[in-house]
């Protein structure tokens, strides 16, 4: 079964509709700090790398919620694996997630 890797958990979002695509896995709930040398940032990036160890772009999806810096970092890491990635995009009109494929 596929997994859905959520970049940064947001307690104002229901991730339940995404469960139709697979099991939800949160990479972090912490906020990235703009402070140079932040030990929190090192831990966040380590958690993200560890959280993506089982990510398989053939089967898994990214759900891009959270800090844009972390979203960019996760996209970068995942695109390095196979050169493509699948993401889920929320369609407000249909109230459902749609698949988006990035093949740079």
BADRENVEX-482224 format. One record per atom (N, C-alpha, C, O, CB): x, y, z; residue in one letter; atom name. Coordinates in Angstrom, 1 decimal, padded with zeros to 4 digits. Glycine has a CB too. Layout:
% residues N
+--------+--------+--------+---------+-------+
|      X |      Y |      Z | residuo | atomo |
+--------+--------+--------+---------+-------+
|      X |      Y |      Z |       A |    CA |
...
+--------+--------+--------+---------+-------+
% end
This chain:
% residues 104
+--------+--------+--------+---------+-------+
|      X |      Y |      Z | residuo | atomo |
+--------+--------+--------+---------+-------+
|  000.8 | -001.2 |  000.0 |       X |     N |
|  000.0 |  000.0 |  000.0 |       X |    CA |
|  000.9 |  001.2 |  000.0 |       X |     C |
|  002.0 |  001.2 |  000.5 |       X |     O |
| -001.0 |  000.0 |  001.2 |       X |    CB |
|  000.4 |  002.3 | -000.6 |       X |     N |
|  001.1 |  003.6 | -000.6 |       X |    CA |
|  001.1 |  004.3 |  000.7 |       X |     C |
|  000.3 |  004.0 |  001.6 |       X |     O |
|  000.5 |  004.5 | -001.7 |       X |    CB |
|  002.1 |  005.2 |  000.9 |       X |     N |
|  002.1 |  006.0 |  002.0 |       X |    CA |
|  002.0 |  007.5 |  001.6 |       X |     C |
|  002.5 |  007.8 |  000.5 |       X |     O |
|  003.5 |  005.8 |  002.8 |       X |    CB |
|  001.5 |  008.3 |  002.5 |       X |     N |
|  001.4 |  009.7 |  002.2 |       X |    CA |
|  002.3 |  010.4 |  003.2 |       X |     C |
|  002.0 |  010.3 |  004.4 |       X |     O |
| -000.1 |  010.2 |  002.3 |       X |    CB |
|  003.3 |  011.1 |  002.7 |       X |     N |
|  004.3 |  011.7 |  003.6 |       X |    CA |
|  003.9 |  013.2 |  003.7 |       X |     C |
|  004.0 |  014.0 |  002.7 |       X |     O |
|  005.7 |  011.6 |  003.0 |       X |    CB |
|  003.4 |  013.6 |  004.8 |       X |     N |
|  003.0 |  015.0 |  005.1 |       X |    CA |
|  004.3 |  015.7 |  005.6 |       X |     C |
|  004.9 |  015.3 |  006.6 |       X |     O |
|  001.9 |  015.1 |  006.2 |       X |    CB |
|  004.6 |  016.8 |  004.9 |       X |     N |
|  005.8 |  017.5 |  005.2 |       X |    CA |
|  005.8 |  018.1 |  006.7 |       X |     C |
|  006.7 |  017.8 |  007.5 |       X |     O |
|  006.0 |  018.7 |  004.3 |       X |    CB |
|  004.8 |  018.8 |  007.0 |       X |     N |
|  004.6 |  019.4 |  008.3 |       X |    CA |
|  003.2 |  019.3 |  008.8 |       X |     C |
|  002.3 |  019.9 |  008.1 |       X |     O |
|  005.2 |  020.9 |  008.4 |       X |    CB |
|  003.0 |  018.6 |  009.9 |       X |     N |
|  001.6 |  018.5 |  010.4 |       X |    CA |
|  001.0 |  019.8 |  010.8 |       X |     C |
|  001.7 |  020.6 |  011.4 |       X |     O |
|  001.6 |  017.5 |  011.6 |       X |    CB |
| -000.2 |  020.1 |  010.4 |       X |     N |
| -000.9 |  021.3 |  010.8 |       X |    CA |
| -002.2 |  020.8 |  011.5 |       X |     C |
| -003.0 |  020.1 |  010.8 |       X |     O |
| -001.2 |  022.2 |  009.5 |       X |    CB |
| -002.4 |  021.2 |  012.7 |       X |     N |
| -003.6 |  020.8 |  013.4 |       X |    CA |
| -004.9 |  021.4 |  013.0 |       X |     C |
| -006.0 |  021.1 |  013.5 |       X |     O |
| -003.4 |  021.0 |  014.9 |       X |    CB |
| -004.9 |  022.3 |  012.0 |       X |     N |
| -006.1 |  022.9 |  011.5 |       X |    CA |
| -006.5 |  022.2 |  010.2 |       X |     C |
| -007.5 |  022.6 |  009.6 |       X |     O |
| -005.8 |  024.4 |  011.2 |       X |    CB |
| -005.8 |  021.2 |  009.8 |       X |     N |
| -006.1 |  020.5 |  008.6 |       X |    CA |
| -006.5 |  019.1 |  008.9 |       X |     C |
| -005.9 |  018.4 |  009.7 |       X |     O |
| -004.9 |  020.5 |  007.6 |       X |    CB |
| -007.6 |  018.6 |  008.3 |       X |     N |
| -008.0 |  017.2 |  008.4 |       X |    CA |
| -007.3 |  016.4 |  007.3 |       X |     C |
| -007.5 |  016.7 |  006.1 |       X |     O |
| -009.5 |  017.0 |  008.4 |       X |    CB |
| -006.5 |  015.4 |  007.7 |       X |     N |
| -005.7 |  014.6 |  006.7 |       X |    CA |
| -006.5 |  013.3 |  006.4 |       X |     C |
| -006.1 |  012.5 |  005.6 |       X |     O |
| -004.4 |  014.2 |  007.2 |       X |    CB |
| -007.7 |  013.2 |  007.0 |       X |     N |
| -008.5 |  012.0 |  006.8 |       X |    CA |
| -008.8 |  011.7 |  005.3 |       X |     C |
| -008.7 |  010.6 |  004.9 |       X |     O |
| -009.8 |  012.1 |  007.5 |       X |    CB |
| -009.2 |  012.7 |  004.5 |       X |     N |
| -009.4 |  012.4 |  003.0 |       X |    CA |
| -008.2 |  011.8 |  002.3 |       X |     C |
| -008.4 |  011.1 |  001.3 |       X |     O |
| -009.9 |  013.7 |  002.3 |       X |    CB |
| -007.0 |  012.2 |  002.8 |       X |     N |
| -005.8 |  011.7 |  002.1 |       X |    CA |
| -005.6 |  010.2 |  002.4 |       X |     C |
| -004.9 |  009.5 |  001.7 |       X |     O |
| -004.6 |  012.5 |  002.6 |       X |    CB |
| -006.2 |  009.7 |  003.5 |       X |     N |
| -006.1 |  008.3 |  003.8 |       X |    CA |
| -006.6 |  007.4 |  002.7 |       X |     C |
| -006.3 |  006.2 |  002.7 |       X |     O |
| -006.8 |  008.0 |  005.1 |       X |    CB |
| -007.4 |  007.9 |  001.8 |       X |     N |
| -007.9 |  007.1 |  000.7 |       X |    CA |
| -006.7 |  006.7 | -000.2 |       X |     C |
| -006.9 |  005.7 | -001.0 |       X |     O |
| -008.9 |  007.9 | -000.1 |       X |    CB |
| -005.6 |  007.4 | -000.2 |       X |     N |
| -004.4 |  007.1 | -001.0 |       X |    CA |
| -003.4 |  006.3 | -000.3 |       X |     C |
| -002.5 |  005.7 | -000.9 |       X |     O |
| -003.8 |  008.4 | -001.5 |       X |    CB |
| -003.5 |  006.1 |  001.0 |       X |     N |
| -002.5 |  005.3 |  001.8 |       X |    CA |
| -002.4 |  005.7 |  003.2 |       X |     C |
| -003.2 |  006.5 |  003.7 |       X |     O |
| -001.2 |  005.4 |  001.1 |       X |    CB |
| -001.4 |  005.2 |  003.9 |       X |     N |
| -001.1 |  005.5 |  005.3 |       X |    CA |
| -000.4 |  006.8 |  005.4 |       X |     C |
|  000.5 |  007.1 |  004.7 |       X |     O |
| -000.3 |  004.4 |  005.9 |       X |    CB |
| -000.9 |  007.6 |  006.4 |       X |     N |
| -000.3 |  008.9 |  006.6 |       X |    CA |
|  001.0 |  008.8 |  007.5 |       X |     C |
|  001.0 |  008.1 |  008.5 |       X |     O |
| -001.3 |  009.9 |  007.3 |       X |    CB |
|  002.0 |  009.5 |  007.0 |       X |     N |
|  003.3 |  009.6 |  007.8 |       X |    CA |
|  003.7 |  011.0 |  007.9 |       X |     C |
|  003.9 |  011.7 |  006.8 |       X |     O |
|  004.4 |  008.7 |  007.1 |       X |    CB |
|  003.8 |  011.5 |  009.1 |       X |     N |
|  004.2 |  012.9 |  009.3 |       X |    CA |
|  005.7 |  013.0 |  009.4 |       X |     C |
|  006.3 |  012.3 |  010.2 |       X |     O |
|  003.4 |  013.5 |  010.5 |       X |    CB |
|  006.3 |  014.0 |  008.7 |       X |     N |
|  007.7 |  014.1 |  008.7 |       X |    CA |
|  008.1 |  015.0 |  009.9 |       X |     C |
|  009.2 |  014.8 |  010.5 |       X |     O |
|  008.2 |  014.7 |  007.4 |       X |    CB |
|  007.3 |  016.0 |  010.2 |       X |     N |
|  007.6 |  016.9 |  011.4 |       X |    CA |
|  006.4 |  017.7 |  011.7 |       X |     C |
|  005.4 |  017.8 |  010.9 |       X |     O |
|  008.8 |  017.9 |  011.1 |       X |    CB |
|  006.3 |  018.2 |  012.9 |       X |     N |
|  005.3 |  019.1 |  013.4 |       X |    CA |
|  005.9 |  020.4 |  013.9 |       X |     C |
|  005.2 |  021.3 |  014.2 |       X |     O |
|  004.4 |  018.4 |  014.5 |       X |    CB |
|  007.2 |  020.4 |  013.9 |       X |     N |
|  008.0 |  021.5 |  014.4 |       X |    CA |
|  008.1 |  022.6 |  013.3 |       X |     C |
|  008.0 |  022.3 |  012.1 |       X |     O |
|  009.4 |  021.1 |  014.9 |       X |    CB |
|  008.3 |  023.8 |  013.8 |       X |     N |
|  008.5 |  025.0 |  012.9 |       X |    CA |
|  010.0 |  025.3 |  012.6 |       X |     C |
|  010.7 |  025.3 |  013.6 |       X |     O |
|  007.8 |  026.2 |  013.4 |       X |    CB |
|  010.4 |  025.4 |  011.4 |       X |     N |
|  011.7 |  025.7 |  011.0 |       X |    CA |
|  012.1 |  027.2 |  011.5 |       X |     C |
|  011.3 |  028.1 |  011.3 |       X |     O |
|  012.0 |  025.6 |  009.5 |       X |    CB |
|  013.2 |  027.3 |  012.1 |       X |     N |
|  013.6 |  028.6 |  012.6 |       X |    CA |
|  014.5 |  029.4 |  011.6 |       X |     C |
|  015.4 |  028.8 |  011.0 |       X |     O |
|  014.4 |  028.5 |  013.9 |       X |    CB |
|  014.3 |  030.7 |  011.4 |       X |     N |
|  015.2 |  031.4 |  010.5 |       X |    CA |
|  016.5 |  031.8 |  011.2 |       X |     C |
|  017.4 |  032.4 |  010.5 |       X |     O |
|  014.5 |  032.7 |  010.1 |       X |    CB |
|  016.7 |  031.4 |  012.4 |       X |     N |
|  018.0 |  031.7 |  013.1 |       X |    CA |
|  019.1 |  030.8 |  012.7 |       X |     C |
|  019.0 |  029.6 |  012.7 |       X |     O |
|  017.7 |  031.6 |  014.6 |       X |    CB |
|  020.2 |  031.5 |  012.3 |       X |     N |
|  021.4 |  030.7 |  011.8 |       X |    CA |
|  022.0 |  029.9 |  013.0 |       X |     C |
|  022.1 |  030.4 |  014.1 |       X |     O |
|  022.5 |  031.7 |  011.3 |       X |    CB |
|  022.3 |  028.6 |  012.6 |       X |     N |
|  022.9 |  027.8 |  013.6 |       X |    CA |
|  021.9 |  027.1 |  014.6 |       X |     C |
|  022.3 |  026.5 |  015.6 |       X |     O |
|  023.9 |  028.5 |  014.4 |       X |    CB |
|  020.6 |  027.2 |  014.3 |       X |     N |
|  019.6 |  026.7 |  015.2 |       X |    CA |
|  019.7 |  025.1 |  015.3 |       X |     C |
|  019.8 |  024.4 |  014.3 |       X |     O |
|  018.2 |  027.0 |  014.6 |       X |    CB |
|  019.8 |  024.7 |  016.6 |       X |     N |
|  019.9 |  023.2 |  016.8 |       X |    CA |
|  018.6 |  022.6 |  016.5 |       X |     C |
|  018.5 |  021.4 |  016.1 |       X |     O |
|  020.3 |  023.0 |  018.3 |       X |    CB |
|  017.5 |  023.3 |  016.7 |       X |     N |
|  016.2 |  022.8 |  016.3 |       X |    CA |
|  016.1 |  022.5 |  014.8 |       X |     C |
|  015.6 |  021.4 |  014.4 |       X |     O |
|  015.0 |  023.8 |  016.7 |       X |    CB |
|  016.7 |  023.3 |  014.0 |       X |     N |
|  016.7 |  023.1 |  012.5 |       X |    CA |
|  017.4 |  021.8 |  012.2 |       X |     C |
|  017.0 |  021.0 |  011.4 |       X |     O |
|  017.3 |  024.3 |  011.8 |       X |    CB |
|  018.6 |  021.6 |  012.8 |       X |     N |
|  019.3 |  020.4 |  012.6 |       X |    CA |
|  018.5 |  019.2 |  012.9 |       X |     C |
|  018.5 |  018.2 |  012.1 |       X |     O |
|  020.6 |  020.4 |  013.4 |       X |    CB |
|  017.8 |  019.2 |  014.0 |       X |     N |
|  016.9 |  018.1 |  014.4 |       X |    CA |
|  015.8 |  017.9 |  013.4 |       X |     C |
|  015.4 |  016.7 |  013.1 |       X |     O |
|  016.4 |  018.3 |  015.8 |       X |    CB |
|  015.2 |  019.0 |  013.0 |       X |     N |
|  014.1 |  018.9 |  012.0 |       X |    CA |
|  014.5 |  018.2 |  010.7 |       X |     C |
|  013.9 |  017.3 |  010.2 |       X |     O |
|  013.5 |  020.3 |  011.7 |       X |    CB |
|  015.7 |  018.7 |  010.2 |       X |     N |
|  016.2 |  018.1 |  008.9 |       X |    CA |
|  016.6 |  016.7 |  009.1 |       X |     C |
|  016.4 |  015.9 |  008.2 |       X |     O |
|  017.4 |  019.0 |  008.5 |       X |    CB |
|  017.1 |  016.3 |  010.2 |       X |     N |
|  017.4 |  014.9 |  010.5 |       X |    CA |
|  016.2 |  014.1 |  010.6 |       X |     C |
|  016.1 |  013.0 |  010.0 |       X |     O |
|  018.2 |  014.8 |  011.8 |       X |    CB |
|  015.1 |  014.6 |  011.2 |       X |     N |
|  013.9 |  013.9 |  011.3 |       X |    CA |
|  013.3 |  013.7 |  009.9 |       X |     C |
|  012.7 |  012.6 |  009.6 |       X |     O |
|  012.9 |  014.6 |  012.2 |       X |    CB |
|  013.4 |  014.7 |  009.1 |       X |     N |
|  012.8 |  014.6 |  007.7 |       X |    CA |
|  013.6 |  013.5 |  006.9 |       X |     C |
|  013.0 |  012.7 |  006.3 |       X |     O |
|  012.9 |  016.0 |  007.0 |       X |    CB |
|  014.9 |  013.6 |  006.9 |       X |     N |
|  015.7 |  012.6 |  006.2 |       X |    CA |
|  015.4 |  011.2 |  006.7 |       X |     C |
|  015.2 |  010.3 |  005.9 |       X |     O |
|  017.2 |  012.9 |  006.4 |       X |    CB |
|  015.3 |  011.0 |  008.0 |       X |     N |
|  015.0 |  009.7 |  008.6 |       X |    CA |
|  013.6 |  009.3 |  008.2 |       X |     C |
|  013.3 |  008.1 |  007.9 |       X |     O |
|  015.1 |  009.7 |  010.1 |       X |    CB |
|  012.6 |  010.2 |  008.2 |       X |     N |
|  011.2 |  009.9 |  007.9 |       X |    CA |
|  011.0 |  009.5 |  006.4 |       X |     C |
|  010.1 |  008.8 |  006.1 |       X |     O |
|  010.4 |  011.1 |  008.2 |       X |    CB |
|  012.0 |  009.9 |  005.6 |       X |     N |
|  011.8 |  009.6 |  004.1 |       X |    CA |
|  012.6 |  008.4 |  003.7 |       X |     C |
|  012.7 |  008.1 |  002.5 |       X |     O |
|  012.3 |  010.8 |  003.3 |       X |    CB |
|  013.2 |  007.7 |  004.7 |       X |     N |
|  014.1 |  006.5 |  004.3 |       X |    CA |
|  013.3 |  005.5 |  003.5 |       X |     C |
|  013.9 |  004.8 |  002.7 |       X |     O |
|  014.6 |  005.9 |  005.6 |       X |    CB |
|  012.0 |  005.3 |  003.8 |       X |     N |
|  011.2 |  004.3 |  003.1 |       X |    CA |
|  010.4 |  004.8 |  002.0 |       X |     C |
|  009.6 |  004.1 |  001.3 |       X |     O |
|  010.3 |  003.6 |  004.1 |       X |    CB |
|  010.6 |  006.1 |  001.7 |       X |     N |
|  009.8 |  006.8 |  000.6 |       X |    CA |
|  010.2 |  006.1 | -000.8 |       X |     C |
|  011.3 |  006.0 | -001.1 |       X |     O |
|  010.1 |  008.3 |  000.6 |       X |    CB |
|  009.1 |  005.7 | -001.5 |       X |     N |
|  009.3 |  005.1 | -002.8 |       X |    CA |
|  008.5 |  006.0 | -003.8 |       X |     C |
|  007.2 |  005.9 | -003.8 |       X |     O |
|  008.9 |  003.6 | -002.8 |       X |    CB |
|  009.1 |  006.8 | -004.7 |       X |     N |
|  008.3 |  007.6 | -005.6 |       X |    CA |
|  007.4 |  006.9 | -006.5 |       X |     C |
|  006.5 |  007.5 | -007.1 |       X |     O |
|  009.3 |  008.5 | -006.3 |       X |    CB |
|  007.6 |  005.6 | -006.7 |       X |     N |
|  006.7 |  004.8 | -007.6 |       X |    CA |
|  005.4 |  004.6 | -007.0 |       X |     C |
|  004.4 |  004.5 | -007.7 |       X |     O |
|  007.4 |  003.5 | -007.9 |       X |    CB |
|  005.3 |  004.6 | -005.6 |       X |     N |
|  004.1 |  004.2 | -004.9 |       X |    CA |
|  003.6 |  005.3 | -004.0 |       X |     C |
|  002.4 |  005.4 | -003.7 |       X |     O |
|  004.3 |  003.0 | -004.2 |       X |    CB |
|  004.5 |  006.1 | -003.4 |       X |     N |
|  004.1 |  007.0 | -002.4 |       X |    CA |
|  003.9 |  008.4 | -002.9 |       X |     C |
|  004.2 |  008.8 | -004.0 |       X |     O |
|  005.3 |  007.1 | -001.3 |       X |    CB |
|  003.2 |  009.2 | -002.0 |       X |     N |
|  002.8 |  010.6 | -002.3 |       X |    CA |
|  003.4 |  011.5 | -001.3 |       X |     C |
|  003.6 |  011.1 | -000.1 |       X |     O |
|  001.3 |  010.7 | -002.4 |       X |    CB |
|  003.6 |  012.8 | -001.7 |       X |     N |
|  003.9 |  013.9 | -000.7 |       X |    CA |
|  002.6 |  014.7 | -000.6 |       X |     C |
|  001.8 |  014.9 | -001.5 |       X |     O |
|  005.1 |  014.7 | -001.2 |       X |    CB |
|  002.4 |  015.2 |  000.6 |       X |     N |
|  001.3 |  016.1 |  000.9 |       X |    CA |
|  002.0 |  017.3 |  001.4 |       X |     C |
|  002.6 |  017.3 |  002.5 |       X |     O |
|  000.2 |  015.5 |  001.9 |       X |    CB |
|  002.0 |  018.4 |  000.7 |       X |     N |
|  002.8 |  019.6 |  000.9 |       X |    CA |
|  002.2 |  020.6 |  001.8 |       X |     C |
|  001.7 |  021.7 |  001.3 |       X |     O |
|  003.2 |  020.2 | -000.4 |       X |    CB |
|  002.1 |  020.3 |  003.1 |       X |     N |
|  001.6 |  021.3 |  004.0 |       X |    CA |
|  002.8 |  021.8 |  004.9 |       X |     C |
|  003.7 |  021.0 |  005.2 |       X |     O |
|  000.5 |  020.7 |  004.9 |       X |    CB |
|  002.7 |  023.0 |  005.3 |       X |     N |
|  003.7 |  023.5 |  006.2 |       X |    CA |
|  004.6 |  024.6 |  005.7 |       X |     C |
|  004.2 |  025.3 |  004.7 |       X |     O |
|  004.6 |  022.4 |  006.6 |       X |    CB |
|  005.7 |  024.8 |  006.3 |       X |     N |
|  006.7 |  025.9 |  005.9 |       X |    CA |
|  007.2 |  025.7 |  004.5 |       X |     C |
|  007.7 |  024.6 |  004.2 |       X |     O |
|  007.8 |  025.9 |  007.0 |       X |    CB |
|  007.2 |  026.7 |  003.7 |       X |     N |
|  007.7 |  026.6 |  002.3 |       X |    CA |
|  009.2 |  026.1 |  002.2 |       X |     C |
|  009.5 |  025.4 |  001.3 |       X |     O |
|  007.6 |  027.9 |  001.6 |       X |    CB |
|  010.0 |  026.5 |  003.2 |       X |     N |
|  011.4 |  026.1 |  003.2 |       X |    CA |
|  011.5 |  024.6 |  003.4 |       X |     C |
|  012.2 |  023.9 |  002.6 |       X |     O |
|  012.2 |  026.8 |  004.4 |       X |    CB |
|  010.7 |  024.0 |  004.3 |       X |     N |
|  010.7 |  022.5 |  004.5 |       X |    CA |
|  010.0 |  021.8 |  003.3 |       X |     C |
|  010.5 |  020.7 |  002.9 |       X |     O |
|  009.9 |  022.2 |  005.7 |       X |    CB |
|  009.0 |  022.4 |  002.7 |       X |     N |
|  008.4 |  021.8 |  001.5 |       X |    CA |
|  009.4 |  021.7 |  000.4 |       X |     C |
|  009.6 |  020.7 | -000.3 |       X |     O |
|  007.2 |  022.6 |  001.0 |       X |    CB |
|  010.2 |  022.8 |  000.2 |       X |     N |
|  011.2 |  022.8 | -000.9 |       X |    CA |
|  012.3 |  021.8 | -000.6 |       X |     C |
|  012.8 |  021.1 | -001.5 |       X |     O |
|  011.9 |  024.2 | -001.0 |       X |    CB |
|  012.7 |  021.6 |  000.7 |       X |     N |
|  013.7 |  020.7 |  001.0 |       X |    CA |
|  013.2 |  019.2 |  000.8 |       X |     C |
|  014.0 |  018.4 |  000.2 |       X |     O |
|  014.1 |  020.9 |  002.5 |       X |    CB |
|  012.0 |  018.9 |  001.2 |       X |     N |
|  011.4 |  017.6 |  001.0 |       X |    CA |
|  011.3 |  017.3 | -000.5 |       X |     C |
|  011.6 |  016.2 | -001.0 |       X |     O |
|  010.1 |  017.5 |  001.7 |       X |    CB |
|  010.8 |  018.3 | -001.3 |       X |     N |
|  010.7 |  018.1 | -002.8 |       X |    CA |
|  012.1 |  017.8 | -003.3 |       X |     C |
|  012.3 |  016.9 | -004.2 |       X |     O |
|  010.1 |  019.3 | -003.5 |       X |    CB |
|  013.1 |  018.5 | -002.9 |       X |     N |
|  014.5 |  018.3 | -003.4 |       X |    CA |
|  015.0 |  016.9 | -003.1 |       X |     C |
|  015.5 |  016.2 | -004.0 |       X |     O |
|  015.4 |  019.4 | -002.8 |       X |    CB |
|  014.8 |  016.5 | -001.8 |       X |     N |
|  015.3 |  015.1 | -001.5 |       X |    CA |
|  014.5 |  014.0 | -002.3 |       X |     C |
|  015.2 |  013.1 | -002.7 |       X |     O |
|  015.0 |  014.9 |  000.0 |       X |    CB |
|  013.2 |  014.2 | -002.4 |       X |     N |
|  012.5 |  013.2 | -003.1 |       X |    CA |
|  012.7 |  013.1 | -004.6 |       X |     C |
|  012.8 |  012.1 | -005.2 |       X |     O |
|  011.0 |  013.4 | -002.9 |       X |    CB |
|  012.9 |  014.3 | -005.2 |       X |     N |
|  013.3 |  014.3 | -006.7 |       X |    CA |
|  014.6 |  013.7 | -007.0 |       X |     C |
|  014.8 |  013.2 | -008.1 |       X |     O |
|  013.2 |  015.8 | -007.2 |       X |    CB |
|  015.5 |  013.8 | -006.0 |       X |     N |
|  016.9 |  013.2 | -006.2 |       X |    CA |
|  016.8 |  011.7 | -006.3 |       X |     C |
|  017.7 |  011.1 | -006.9 |       X |     O |
|  017.8 |  013.6 | -005.0 |       X |    CB |
|  015.8 |  011.1 | -005.7 |       X |     N |
|  015.7 |  009.6 | -005.7 |       X |    CA |
|  015.5 |  009.0 | -007.1 |       X |     C |
|  016.3 |  008.2 | -007.5 |       X |     O |
|  014.5 |  009.2 | -004.8 |       X |    CB |
|  014.5 |  009.5 | -007.8 |       X |     N |
|  014.2 |  008.9 | -009.1 |       X |    CA |
|  014.0 |  009.9 | -010.2 |       X |     C |
|  013.8 |  009.6 | -011.3 |       X |     O |
|  012.9 |  008.0 | -009.0 |       X |    CB |
|  014.0 |  011.2 | -009.8 |       X |     N |
|  013.8 |  012.2 | -010.8 |       X |    CA |
|  012.3 |  012.6 | -011.0 |       X |     C |
|  012.0 |  013.4 | -011.9 |       X |     O |
|  014.4 |  011.8 | -012.1 |       X |    CB |
|  011.4 |  012.0 | -010.2 |       X |     N |
|  010.0 |  012.4 | -010.3 |       X |    CA |
|  009.4 |  012.2 | -008.9 |       X |     C |
|  009.9 |  011.5 | -008.0 |       X |     O |
|  009.2 |  011.5 | -011.3 |       X |    CB |
|  008.2 |  012.8 | -008.7 |       X |     N |
|  007.5 |  012.7 | -007.4 |       X |    CA |
|  006.0 |  012.9 | -007.7 |       X |     C |
|  005.6 |  013.6 | -008.6 |       X |     O |
|  008.1 |  013.7 | -006.4 |       X |    CB |
|  005.2 |  012.3 | -006.8 |       X |     N |
|  003.8 |  012.4 | -006.9 |       X |    CA |
|  003.3 |  013.2 | -005.6 |       X |     C |
|  003.8 |  012.9 | -004.5 |       X |     O |
|  003.0 |  011.0 | -007.0 |       X |    CB |
|  002.5 |  014.2 | -005.8 |       X |     N |
|  002.0 |  014.9 | -004.7 |       X |    CA |
|  000.4 |  014.9 | -004.7 |       X |     C |
| -000.2 |  014.6 | -005.8 |       X |     O |
|  002.5 |  016.4 | -004.7 |       X |    CB |
| -000.2 |  015.1 | -003.6 |       X |     N |
| -001.6 |  015.3 | -003.5 |       X |    CA |
| -002.0 |  016.7 | -003.3 |       X |     C |
| -001.4 |  017.4 | -002.5 |       X |     O |
| -002.2 |  014.4 | -002.3 |       X |    CB |
| -002.9 |  017.2 | -004.2 |       X |     N |
| -003.3 |  018.6 | -004.1 |       X |    CA |
| -004.8 |  018.6 | -003.8 |       X |     C |
| -005.6 |  017.9 | -004.4 |       X |     O |
| -003.1 |  019.3 | -005.5 |       X |    CB |
| -005.2 |  019.4 | -002.8 |       X |     N |
| -006.5 |  019.5 | -002.3 |       X |    CA |
| -007.3 |  020.4 | -003.3 |       X |     C |
| -007.0 |  021.5 | -003.7 |       X |     O |
| -006.6 |  020.2 | -000.9 |       X |    CB |
| -008.5 |  019.8 | -003.8 |       X |     N |
| -009.4 |  020.5 | -004.7 |       X |    CA |
| -010.5 |  021.0 | -003.8 |       X |     C |
| -011.4 |  020.2 | -003.4 |       X |     O |
| -009.9 |  019.6 | -005.9 |       X |    CB |
| -010.6 |  022.3 | -003.6 |       X |     N |
| -011.6 |  022.9 | -002.7 |       X |    CA |
| -013.0 |  022.7 | -003.3 |       X |     C |
| -014.0 |  022.6 | -002.5 |       X |     O |
| -011.3 |  024.3 | -002.5 |       X |    CB |
| -013.1 |  022.7 | -004.6 |       X |     N |
| -014.5 |  022.6 | -005.2 |       X |    CA |
| -015.0 |  021.2 | -005.1 |       X |     C |
| -016.2 |  021.1 | -004.7 |       X |     O |
| -014.4 |  023.1 | -006.7 |       X |    CB |
| -014.2 |  020.2 | -005.4 |       X |     N |
| -014.7 |  018.8 | -005.3 |       X |    CA |
| -014.5 |  018.3 | -003.9 |       X |     C |
| -015.0 |  017.2 | -003.6 |       X |     O |
| -013.9 |  018.0 | -006.3 |       X |    CB |
| -013.8 |  019.0 | -003.0 |       X |     N |
| -013.5 |  018.5 | -001.7 |       X |    CA |
| -012.8 |  017.1 | -001.7 |       X |     C |
| -013.3 |  016.2 | -001.0 |       X |     O |
| -014.8 |  018.4 | -000.9 |       X |    CB |
| -011.8 |  017.0 | -002.5 |       X |     N |
| -011.0 |  015.8 | -002.5 |       X |    CA |
| -009.6 |  016.1 | -003.0 |       X |     C |
| -009.3 |  017.1 | -003.5 |       X |     O |
| -011.7 |  014.8 | -003.5 |       X |    CB |
| -008.7 |  015.1 | -002.7 |       X |     N |
| -007.3 |  015.2 | -003.2 |       X |    CA |
| -007.2 |  014.7 | -004.6 |       X |     C |
| -007.8 |  013.7 | -005.0 |       X |     O |
| -006.4 |  014.5 | -002.3 |       X |    CB |
| -006.4 |  015.4 | -005.4 |       X |     N |
| -006.1 |  015.0 | -006.8 |       X |    CA |
| -004.6 |  014.7 | -006.8 |       X |     C |
| -003.8 |  015.3 | -006.2 |       X |     O |
| -006.5 |  016.1 | -007.8 |       X |    CB |
| -004.2 |  013.7 | -007.7 |       X |     N |
| -002.8 |  013.4 | -007.9 |       X |    CA |
| -002.2 |  014.4 | -008.8 |       X |     C |
| -002.8 |  014.7 | -009.9 |       X |     O |
| -002.6 |  012.0 | -008.4 |       X |    CB |
| -001.0 |  014.8 | -008.5 |       X |     N |
| -000.2 |  015.7 | -009.4 |       X |    CA |
|  001.2 |  015.0 | -009.5 |       X |     C |
|  001.8 |  014.7 | -008.5 |       X |     O |
| -000.1 |  017.2 | -008.9 |       X |    CB |
|  001.7 |  014.8 | -010.8 |       X |     N |
|  002.9 |  014.2 | -011.0 |       X |    CA |
|  003.9 |  015.2 | -011.5 |       X |     C |
|  003.7 |  016.0 | -012.4 |       X |     O |
|  002.8 |  013.0 | -012.0 |       X |    CB |
|  005.1 |  015.3 | -010.9 |       X |     N |
|  006.2 |  016.1 | -011.3 |       X |    CA |
|  007.3 |  015.3 | -011.9 |       X |     C |
|  007.9 |  014.4 | -011.3 |       X |     O |
|  006.8 |  017.0 | -010.1 |       X |    CB |
|  007.5 |  015.5 | -013.2 |       X |     N |
|  008.5 |  014.7 | -014.0 |       X |    CA |
|  009.5 |  015.8 | -014.6 |       X |     C |
|  009.4 |  016.0 | -015.8 |       X |     O |
|  007.9 |  013.8 | -015.0 |       X |    CB |
|  010.4 |  016.4 | -013.8 |       X |     N |
|  011.2 |  017.4 | -014.4 |       X |    CA |
|  012.2 |  016.9 | -015.5 |       X |     C |
|  013.0 |  017.7 | -016.0 |       X |     O |
|  012.0 |  018.1 | -013.3 |       X |    CB |
+--------+--------+--------+---------+-------+
% end
